[in-house]
Amino acid sequence: MVLPWRSRGGVAKRRNQLISGDISVVETKIPVQLRSPSRIERIQSPRVLLTPRDAVEISRRLQNAAAREEYAECLEIVSKIKNLGRGGDTNKKCLVQNGSVLALSSCFERFAAARDGHMRLLEEILFVLSSWLPLNRSEGFNKMGSTASLNCLVRFLNGKDAKTRQNAAFCIREVIAVDKRYVYALTDVEGACEGLVKIIRDSVSTSSTKASLMVIYRAISSNDKITEKFVKLGLVELITEMMVNNAEKSVCERSLVVLNATCDNEQGKEDVLRNALIVPLLVKKILRVSDLATQCSVSILWKLWKNKKDGECDDRLLVEALQVGAFEKLLVLLQVGCEDKTKEKASELLRNLNRCRNEIEKTNCVDSSMHLKNVKKSF
């Protein structure tokens, strides 16, 4: 018996199906005498790998259609690319390497500028690109950092559909990794900072929360004004509460990285200091989550203790840290070992914690506002 995909004209037909995107299931008629109630009558044909020539042709068709602003044709081609990408990693890699990223990004930029009536197409493109990440080194992906594209991504970020919001967060994270100037362009878009904070507050998904945290980290690391904007939106309180309620390692690490960067800004540091949960939480995370979490926790404690404005140090923070066992944690940290910068900060904190503890023991007169009557010796 001749197999259905080996029949006359089968190769050419399959190639045309591949370019057109119709690669789902081929109907095969089973002879009557072979049929039985238990026999499956729909046979899935073997997948044919996409060739570079086919990928280039598909990308060219999409770019031409986008240039003419043919919405229906663009939607059809994007849907076909989406189906081809589902054909496996080989097809996906072939599309990425042969101009599909540039074609999709150009199409997104073109229709994003038009704003109205093209949401379905833009959502489809966003879905495809987010499923192909990482793309920050792919040719043409920088078009997603244009003003029109960023405005559209921020609209999706503040939308109602959870999946679309997640895809927007993924793409924004990838875009700002291409070039630092996209960070400034993003934060200039109205609603961008609010959208990133809202993604975390709404707990859209763990993946989108992590993506949003990384975007926020890059943003606050680049400019003090951006940091102050996020601080006013309640970022510190939001992240602190999330770390208390979310025990996932990767989320906790990213949250501490963001807090550590926030403490480089004076207004951010003041907001962190005002949070009653911060010192117990930081001490708890030392040696409990990961090396990165430990490094960030020690760094934040050190920055909060140091006061850059008047050159003095905040011994009240040390007193609070003593109450929650910081002395023991830092002592163990130095014993088990850590990187040099963390070791220096931990040593300095430990010396001053010891000094503070000795002063308390000598005076035996503790201000009732400090609540130190139950502070015990560490050794």
matplotlib code that plots the C-alpha trace (Angstrom):
import matplotlib.pyplot as plt

x = [0.0, 1.3, 1.5, -0.7, 2.3, 4.2, 1.5, 1.7, 2.5, 2.9, 6.2, 5.1, 1.8, 3.4, 5.8, 2.8, 1.0, 4.2, 4.4, 0.7, 0.9, -1.6, 0.3, -2.1, -3.7, -4.1, -7.3, -6.6, -9.4, -9.3, -10.6, -14.0, -12.7, -10.0, -12.3, -13.2, -14.8, -11.5, -9.4, -8.6, -9.5, -7.5, -3.8, -1.5, 1.1, 4.7, 6.0, 8.1, 10.9, 10.8, 13.6, 15.4, 14.0, 10.5, 11.1, 12.6, 9.6, 7.1, 9.0, 9.1, 5.3, 4.6, 6.9, 5.2, 1.7, 2.7, 4.1, 0.7, -1.1, -3.1, -4.5, -6.3, -3.3, -1.0, -3.2, -3.3, 0.4, 1.1, -1.3, 0.6, 3.9, 2.4, 1.3, 4.7, 6.4, 4.4, 6.0, 9.0, 12.2, 13.8, 11.1, 11.2, 14.9, 14.7, 12.1, 14.2, 17.3, 15.7, 14.0, 10.8, 11.7, 12.3, 9.1, 7.0, 8.6, 8.1, 4.5, 3.9, 5.5, 3.4, 0.0, 0.8, 1.1, -2.4, -3.8, -7.4, -8.9, -5.8, -5.6, -6.1, -3.1, -0.9, -1.8, -1.0, 2.4, 3.1, 2.2, 4.6, 7.5, 7.1, 7.1, 10.4, 12.3, 15.2, 15.5, 17.5, 20.3, 18.0, 18.0, 15.1, 13.9, 15.0, 11.9, 9.9, 11.7, 10.2, 7.9, 4.8, 5.7, 6.4, 3.2, 1.3, 3.2, 2.3, -1.4, -1.3, 0.6, -2.3, -5.0, -7.4, -6.3, -3.8, -1.9, -1.5, -0.2, 2.3, 3.5, 3.9, 6.0, 8.2, 8.7, 9.4, 12.0, 13.7, 13.5, 15.3, 18.0, 18.9, 19.9, 19.8, 18.1, 14.9, 14.8, 14.4, 11.9, 9.8, 9.6, 8.6, 5.5, 2.5, 1.4, 4.5, 5.8, 2.2, 1.7, 4.8, 3.9, 0.3, 1.6, 3.2, 0.3, -2.3, -0.1, -0.8, 1.7, 5.0, 6.7, 5.3, 6.2, 9.8, 9.8, 8.4, 10.9, 13.8, 12.4, 12.0, 15.6, 17.0, 14.9, 15.9, 19.5, 19.7, 18.2, 17.4, 14.2, 12.9, 13.6, 11.7, 8.8, 8.6, 9.0, 6.0, 4.0, 4.5, 7.1, 9.0, 5.9, 4.6, 7.9, 8.2, 4.7, 5.3, 8.5, 6.6, 3.8, 5.8, 8.5, 9.6, 13.4, 13.6, 10.9, 12.7, 16.0, 14.7, 12.8, 16.0, 18.0, 15.4, 15.4, 19.2, 19.2, 16.4, 18.7, 21.2, 18.7, 18.2, 14.4, 14.3, 16.4, 14.2, 11.1, 12.8, 13.8, 10.2, 9.0, 8.7, 9.1, 12.3, 15.0, 13.5, 12.9, 16.4, 18.0, 15.7, 16.8, 20.5, 21.7, 18.2, 17.4, 20.5, 24.0, 22.5, 19.7, 22.3, 24.6, 21.7, 20.3, 23.7, 24.2, 20.8, 21.4, 24.8, 23.3, 20.5, 23.0, 25.2, 23.9, 25.4, 23.8, 25.5, 28.2, 26.8, 25.5, 22.1, 22.6, 18.9, 18.9, 21.7, 19.6, 16.7, 18.9, 20.3, 16.8, 16.1, 19.4, 21.6, 24.7, 24.5, 23.6, 26.5, 28.9, 27.9, 28.1, 31.7, 32.5, 31.0, 32.5, 31.1, 32.4, 34.9, 32.5, 29.9, 32.5, 33.7, 30.2, 29.3, 32.5, 31.8, 28.2, 29.4, 31.9, 29.3, 26.7, 29.2, 29.9, 26.3, 25.6, 28.5, 27.2, 23.8, 25.3, 27.5, 24.8, 22.0, 19.8, 17.8, 15.3, 11.9, 11.2, 13.9, 12.3, 15.7, 14.9, 14.9, 18.1, 20.2, 23.9, 25.1, 27.8]
y = [0.0, 3.5, 5.7, 8.9, 11.3, 9.3, 9.5, 11.4, 15.0, 14.5, 16.3, 19.4, 19.4, 19.1, 22.0, 24.2, 23.3, 24.2, 27.7, 28.3, 27.1, 24.2, 21.5, 20.3, 17.0, 15.2, 13.3, 9.8, 7.5, 4.0, 1.3, 0.0, -3.6, -2.3, -0.2, -1.3, 0.5, 0.6, 1.9, 5.6, 7.1, 10.3, 9.8, 12.7, 13.1, 13.3, 16.9, 18.3, 20.5, 24.1, 25.1, 28.5, 29.3, 28.8, 30.9, 33.7, 33.7, 33.8, 36.7, 38.6, 38.1, 39.5, 42.5, 43.4, 43.0, 45.2, 47.8, 47.9, 47.8, 44.8, 43.9, 40.7, 39.3, 40.1, 38.3, 35.3, 35.1, 35.7, 32.8, 30.6, 31.5, 30.7, 27.3, 26.6, 27.6, 24.9, 22.3, 22.0, 23.8, 23.2, 25.1, 27.9, 28.2, 28.3, 31.2, 33.2, 32.8, 33.8, 37.2, 36.3, 38.4, 41.4, 40.9, 40.4, 43.4, 45.6, 44.5, 45.2, 48.6, 49.5, 48.5, 49.7, 53.3, 53.0, 52.1, 51.3, 48.1, 46.0, 44.5, 40.9, 41.1, 42.8, 40.2, 37.4, 38.9, 39.4, 35.8, 34.5, 36.7, 36.0, 32.2, 32.6, 34.5, 35.2, 37.4, 40.4, 39.6, 38.8, 41.1, 43.5, 42.9, 46.5, 47.7, 46.6, 49.5, 52.2, 54.7, 53.2, 49.7, 50.6, 52.6, 49.5, 47.2, 49.4, 49.4, 45.6, 45.7, 47.6, 45.5, 42.9, 39.7, 37.9, 36.1, 39.2, 41.2, 38.4, 38.4, 42.2, 41.9, 39.3, 41.5, 44.6, 42.8, 41.6, 45.0, 46.9, 44.3, 45.3, 48.9, 51.1, 53.9, 51.9, 52.0, 55.8, 55.5, 53.0, 55.0, 58.1, 56.3, 57.2, 54.2, 52.1, 52.2, 51.8, 48.8, 47.1, 47.6, 46.4, 43.2, 42.4, 43.5, 41.5, 38.4, 37.7, 34.8, 34.0, 34.4, 37.8, 38.9, 37.9, 39.7, 42.8, 42.8, 42.5, 45.5, 47.5, 46.6, 47.8, 51.0, 52.0, 51.2, 53.7, 56.9, 58.3, 60.0, 56.7, 55.1, 57.9, 57.3, 53.7, 54.4, 56.8, 53.9, 51.9, 49.5, 48.9, 47.9, 45.7, 43.8, 43.4, 41.9, 39.7, 38.2, 37.5, 35.7, 34.1, 31.6, 30.9, 31.2, 33.0, 35.6, 36.2, 36.7, 39.2, 41.1, 41.5, 42.6, 45.3, 46.4, 46.5, 48.8, 50.9, 51.5, 53.3, 56.2, 58.3, 58.5, 54.8, 54.0, 56.2, 54.3, 50.9, 52.1, 53.1, 49.5, 47.7, 44.2, 44.9, 44.2, 40.9, 39.8, 40.6, 38.7, 35.7, 35.5, 35.3, 31.8, 30.6, 31.2, 31.3, 32.9, 35.8, 36.4, 36.3, 38.8, 41.2, 40.9, 41.8, 44.6, 46.1, 45.9, 47.6, 50.4, 51.0, 51.2, 53.6, 57.2, 59.1, 62.4, 63.2, 60.5, 58.8, 55.3, 54.2, 52.2, 51.8, 49.5, 47.5, 47.2, 45.9, 43.5, 42.1, 41.3, 39.1, 37.2, 39.1, 38.6, 34.8, 34.8, 37.0, 35.0, 31.7, 33.4, 34.4, 30.9, 29.1, 31.7, 34.2, 36.5, 39.3, 42.3, 40.5, 39.4, 43.0, 44.3, 41.4, 41.9, 45.6, 44.9, 42.2, 44.4, 47.2, 44.7, 43.5, 47.0, 47.9, 44.7, 45.5, 49.0, 47.7, 45.2, 47.9, 50.5, 48.1, 51.0, 50.6, 53.1, 51.5, 52.7, 50.4, 47.3, 45.7, 44.2, 40.7, 40.9, 37.9, 37.4, 35.8, 33.8]
z = [0.0, -0.9, 2.1, 1.8, 2.0, -0.6, -3.2, -6.4, -6.0, -2.2, -1.8, -3.7, -1.9, 1.5, 0.7, -0.3, 2.9, 4.8, 3.3, 3.7, 7.3, 6.9, 8.6, 11.2, 10.1, 6.8, 6.2, 5.1, 3.8, 5.2, 2.9, 4.1, 4.6, 7.0, 9.1, 12.6, 15.5, 17.3, 14.4, 14.3, 10.9, 11.2, 10.7, 11.5, 8.8, 9.7, 10.1, 7.3, 8.4, 7.2, 4.9, 5.1, 1.6, 2.8, 6.0, 3.9, 1.6, 4.5, 6.1, 2.8, 2.4, 5.9, 5.4, 2.1, 3.5, 6.5, 4.3, 2.4, 5.8, 4.7, 8.0, 7.0, 5.0, 7.9, 10.4, 8.1, 7.7, 11.4, 12.2, 9.8, 11.4, 14.8, 13.5, 11.9, 15.2, 16.9, 14.5, 16.8, 17.8, 14.4, 12.6, 15.2, 14.9, 11.1, 11.3, 13.8, 11.7, 8.4, 9.0, 10.8, 13.9, 11.8, 9.9, 13.0, 14.8, 11.8, 11.4, 15.2, 14.9, 11.8, 13.2, 16.8, 15.4, 13.9, 17.4, 16.6, 15.2, 15.1, 18.6, 17.6, 15.1, 17.7, 20.3, 17.9, 17.1, 20.8, 21.5, 18.8, 19.8, 23.5, 22.8, 20.9, 23.6, 24.2, 21.1, 22.3, 19.8, 16.9, 13.9, 13.9, 17.5, 18.4, 16.5, 19.5, 21.3, 19.1, 20.6, 18.9, 20.0, 23.6, 23.9, 22.6, 25.0, 27.9, 26.9, 26.9, 30.3, 31.8, 30.0, 31.4, 29.7, 31.9, 29.1, 27.1, 30.1, 30.8, 27.2, 27.3, 30.4, 28.8, 25.7, 27.7, 29.7, 26.5, 24.8, 27.6, 27.6, 24.0, 24.8, 27.9, 26.0, 25.8, 29.6, 29.5, 26.6, 28.5, 31.7, 29.7, 28.5, 30.6, 32.7, 32.2, 35.8, 37.1, 34.8, 36.1, 39.7, 38.9, 37.4, 40.8, 42.8, 40.8, 40.9, 37.2, 37.2, 38.8, 35.4, 34.8, 38.4, 37.8, 34.4, 36.0, 38.8, 36.3, 34.3, 37.5, 38.5, 35.2, 35.5, 39.0, 38.4, 35.6, 37.2, 40.6, 39.4, 38.1, 41.5, 43.3, 40.9, 41.8, 45.5, 45.4, 43.8, 46.9, 45.5, 48.8, 50.8, 47.9, 47.5, 51.3, 51.6, 48.6, 50.2, 53.4, 51.5, 48.6, 49.5, 45.9, 45.6, 42.3, 43.3, 46.6, 44.9, 42.4, 45.1, 47.2, 44.1, 43.5, 47.2, 47.2, 44.1, 45.7, 48.8, 46.5, 46.4, 49.5, 49.2, 48.5, 51.5, 53.8, 52.6, 53.2, 56.8, 57.5, 56.9, 60.2, 58.6, 56.7, 59.3, 60.6, 57.0, 55.8, 58.8, 58.1, 54.4, 55.3, 54.7, 54.0, 50.4, 48.2, 48.0, 46.0, 48.5, 51.3, 49.5, 48.9, 52.5, 54.0, 51.5, 52.3, 56.0, 55.6, 53.4, 55.9, 58.8, 56.9, 56.8, 53.8, 54.7, 58.0, 58.0, 61.1, 61.4, 62.6, 65.8, 66.3, 63.3, 64.9, 68.1, 66.2, 64.3, 67.6, 68.7, 65.7, 65.7, 63.2, 65.3, 65.1, 61.4, 60.4, 62.6, 60.9, 57.5, 58.1, 59.2, 56.2, 53.8, 51.2, 48.5, 49.5, 49.3, 51.4, 53.9, 54.4, 55.0, 57.2, 59.3, 59.7, 60.8, 63.2, 64.9, 65.4, 66.5, 69.1, 70.2, 70.5, 72.5, 74.9, 75.4, 76.3, 78.8, 80.4, 80.9, 82.0, 81.3, 78.2, 76.8, 77.0, 73.4, 72.2, 73.7, 74.5, 77.9, 76.5, 74.3, 75.2, 74.9, 71.6, 73.3]

ax = plt.figure().add_subplot(projection="3d")
ax.plot(x, y, z, "-o")
ax.set_aspect("equal")
plt.show()
